[in-house]
Amino acid sequence: MSQIFFNLIPEAVFWLVCLVVSAVVVKSTGLYKKPLNTAKSSIMNMSKKVAEYASAKKDKKNLLSEAKSMSSILKDAKKAHDALSVHCYDNRMDKDSADTLKTIDLATELLHKLSKGVFNSDKEYERTLKSLVKETDKAVKQIKAITG
Amino acid sequence: MQEMLEQLKEFFTKSGFNALIMVFILIAGLLALRKLLLLLKYSLITSRLDNSLVNFVLTAVKIVVYTLFLLHCMNMMGIAITGFVSAISAVTLAIGLSIQNVIASVANGLMIVSTRPFKVNDYVDIDGICGTVQEVTLMHTILNTPDNKHVFVPNSKVFGSQITNYSANEFRRLDVLYEVDYASKVEKVRKILLDYALSHPLVLKNPAPAVHYAAAKDSSITFTLRVWVKTSDYWPVNWDLQEENFKNLVKGGVNIPFPQITLSYRDSKKGAAK
């Protein structure tokens, strides 16, 4: 019986550690229970940073900070995409969230285009930047309409 | 099986504290596995995999993981699982033989999600059954028909049938046939059909719409109007072209014939046809 006891203790510790670690990791993703809240905060952050980026671009600020802000916006966009994807998976009939996800994906595409920086003309660049601001604002409106 | 149950009973009645730890392991293990499966679910969803594939993988992994955990726990309690595993194998074999179709469906489901001839929300025709793909489960592919019916098509049938995916490409060619009177002027008919097609906002300008003299039939000449449209606009454009061009042809003085037969008879006295 004691043999079983000594086998069980490490096993119990192992599963306890597994439980704690997995719970912490799941919570850190921000996707458990309320992914829409995570999506909302990410989209709001993204919108703020996009507005800052667009105005900095107007003022022709330095490229280093631009790169930093771009990667930060992309991170927010990915977080919003992940949260909305999880929500849409669990609520397949929620068309509004699916539309918001599409808007975020479109904005992400524009962000990638801007970060690559390959444009035929300044006009094309400005048009892309304008579209990004427009799509981000649209996403903010959509997520606000969903979460209230 | 009986022996195993007795071992289980003995473990819980005689081992006291060990039984408590075992219960703790069971609860903690199941909760930890649930969280880990949740993480797997998140990573699958965020990896932009198709939802049908996510469903399929999650269900399969869940079954395997929970079965292995259960066997592991039994092993820890000192219960000989070799007998249990053999029993499972025997039962699986027996069930497998009796439900070959079910297993074929599961295997074909795996093939469907790996080869991906369609994805969720695609409009498909599977062996004559048309509908939008709702979900690919272990056993069935669920289609939602245009008249809002759920059709459960067994995966074995899906994989063995010809599948037409109407949503695979962004654009589709729409062919509309018009039958006009033999007295109609070809150029006039062509102009009427083309003018409306070119003015339609949902018809693509490139490739440009075209009208072809398709056939000379018994009572009519057939023209084909070919236009390119976005896949999502296929039916609205089709209805518009059918109806509006019919009106335009009538307005333009082009007759739409009905089936008619011209009879001639032979005069028996003179031997000539009249």
Interface residues (C-beta under 8 A of the other chain):
Chain A: M1 I4 F5 N7 L8 I9 E11 A12 W15 L16 C18 L19 S22 A23 V25 V26 T29 L31 Y32 H81 D82 S85 V86 Y89 R92
Chain B: K14 S15 F17 N18 I21 M22 F24 I25 A28 G29 L31 A32 K35 L36 L38 L39 K41 Y42 I45 T46 R48 N51 V54 M76 M77 G78
